[in-house]
Amino acid sequence: MAVPKRRMSRSNTRSRRSQFKAALVTLTECANPACKAKHPSHTMCPECGQYGTKAKLRQVVEIEA
Protein backbone atom coordinates (compact mmCIF):
# COMPACT_ATOMS: atom_id res chain seq x y z
CA MET A 1 0.00 0.00 0.00
CA ALA A 2 1.29 3.46 -0.85
CA VAL A 3 2.24 5.66 2.08
CA PRO A 4 2.99 9.38 1.71
CA LYS A 5 6.65 10.28 2.20
CA ARG A 6 5.92 13.70 3.69
CA ARG A 7 3.04 15.26 5.55
CA MET A 8 0.59 17.15 3.33
CA SER A 9 0.37 20.84 4.19
CA ARG A 10 -2.79 22.33 5.65
CA SER A 11 -3.48 24.48 2.56
CA ASN A 12 -3.08 21.52 0.19
CA THR A 13 -5.38 19.40 2.35
CA ARG A 14 -8.03 22.10 2.46
CA SER A 15 -7.75 22.77 -1.27
CA ARG A 16 -8.37 19.11 -1.98
CA ARG A 17 -11.31 18.94 0.42
CA SER A 18 -12.94 22.03 -1.07
CA GLN A 19 -13.73 20.02 -4.22
CA PHE A 20 -15.61 17.35 -2.26
CA LYS A 21 -19.19 18.47 -1.78
CA ALA A 22 -22.62 16.91 -1.66
CA ALA A 23 -24.67 17.04 -4.85
CA LEU A 24 -28.40 17.59 -5.07
CA VAL A 25 -30.53 14.57 -5.92
CA THR A 26 -31.91 14.89 -9.45
CA LEU A 27 -35.63 14.36 -9.57
CA THR A 28 -37.33 12.87 -12.60
CA GLU A 29 -40.93 12.96 -13.66
CA CYS A 30 -42.93 9.74 -13.34
CA ALA A 31 -43.38 7.92 -16.66
CA ASN A 32 -47.01 7.18 -15.83
CA PRO A 33 -49.05 9.75 -17.83
CA ALA A 34 -51.71 9.89 -15.11
CA CYS A 35 -49.23 10.49 -12.25
CA LYS A 36 -46.36 12.82 -13.36
CA ALA A 37 -45.03 13.05 -9.75
CA LYS A 38 -41.37 13.92 -9.09
CA HIS A 39 -39.15 11.18 -7.62
CA PRO A 40 -35.41 10.27 -7.59
CA SER A 41 -34.26 8.54 -10.76
CA HIS A 42 -33.94 4.73 -10.78
CA THR A 43 -36.46 4.40 -7.94
CA MET A 44 -40.12 3.50 -7.73
CA CYS A 45 -42.64 6.35 -7.79
CA PRO A 46 -44.02 6.76 -4.24
CA GLU A 47 -47.31 8.18 -5.55
CA CYS A 48 -48.41 5.43 -7.97
CA GLY A 49 -46.00 2.57 -7.11
CA GLN A 50 -44.75 2.06 -10.67
CA TYR A 51 -41.18 1.76 -11.98
CA GLY A 52 -39.64 1.99 -15.43
CA THR A 53 -39.88 3.95 -18.65
CA LYS A 54 -42.90 4.62 -20.85
CA ALA A 55 -42.11 1.51 -22.92
CA LYS A 56 -41.56 -0.77 -19.88
CA LEU A 57 -43.73 0.56 -17.06
CA ARG A 58 -44.46 -2.05 -14.38
CA GLN A 59 -46.40 -2.02 -11.13
CA VAL A 60 -44.05 -2.72 -8.22
CA VAL A 61 -46.17 -1.88 -5.16
CA GLU A 62 -49.92 -1.59 -4.74
CA ILE A 63 -50.74 1.87 -3.33
CA GLU A 64 -53.96 2.19 -1.32
CA ALA A 65 -56.08 5.28 -1.92
C-alpha positions as CSV (number, residue, x, y, z in Angstrom):
1,M,0.0,0.0,0.0
2,A,1.3,3.5,-0.9
3,V,2.2,5.7,2.1
4,P,3.0,9.4,1.7
5,K,6.7,10.3,2.2
6,R,5.9,13.7,3.7
7,R,3.0,15.3,5.6
8,M,0.6,17.2,3.3
9,S,0.4,20.8,4.2
10,R,-2.8,22.3,5.7
11,S,-3.5,24.5,2.6
12,N,-3.1,21.5,0.2
13,T,-5.4,19.4,2.3
14,R,-8.0,22.1,2.5
15,S,-7.7,22.8,-1.3
16,R,-8.4,19.1,-2.0
17,R,-11.3,18.9,0.4
18,S,-12.9,22.0,-1.1
19,Q,-13.7,20.0,-4.2
20,F,-15.6,17.4,-2.3
21,K,-19.2,18.5,-1.8
22,A,-22.6,16.9,-1.7
23,A,-24.7,17.0,-4.9
24,L,-28.4,17.6,-5.1
25,V,-30.5,14.6,-5.9
26,T,-31.9,14.9,-9.5
27,L,-35.6,14.4,-9.6
28,T,-37.3,12.9,-12.6
29,E,-40.9,13.0,-13.7
30,C,-42.9,9.7,-13.3
31,A,-43.4,7.9,-16.7
32,N,-47.0,7.2,-15.8
33,P,-49.1,9.7,-17.8
34,A,-51.7,9.9,-15.1
35,C,-49.2,10.5,-12.2
36,K,-46.4,12.8,-13.4
37,A,-45.0,13.0,-9.8
38,K,-41.4,13.9,-9.1
39,H,-39.2,11.2,-7.6
40,P,-35.4,10.3,-7.6
41,S,-34.3,8.5,-10.8
42,H,-33.9,4.7,-10.8
43,T,-36.5,4.4,-7.9
44,M,-40.1,3.5,-7.7
45,C,-42.6,6.3,-7.8
46,P,-44.0,6.8,-4.2
47,E,-47.3,8.2,-5.5
48,C,-48.4,5.4,-8.0
49,G,-46.0,2.6,-7.1
50,Q,-44.7,2.1,-10.7
51,Y,-41.2,1.8,-12.0
52,G,-39.6,2.0,-15.4
53,T,-39.9,3.9,-18.6
54,K,-42.9,4.6,-20.9
55,A,-42.1,1.5,-22.9
56,K,-41.6,-0.8,-19.9
57,L,-43.7,0.6,-17.1
58,R,-44.5,-2.1,-14.4
59,Q,-46.4,-2.0,-11.1
60,V,-44.1,-2.7,-8.2
61,V,-46.2,-1.9,-5.2
62,E,-49.9,-1.6,-4.7
63,I,-50.7,1.9,-3.3
64,E,-54.0,2.2,-1.3
65,A,-56.1,5.3,-1.9
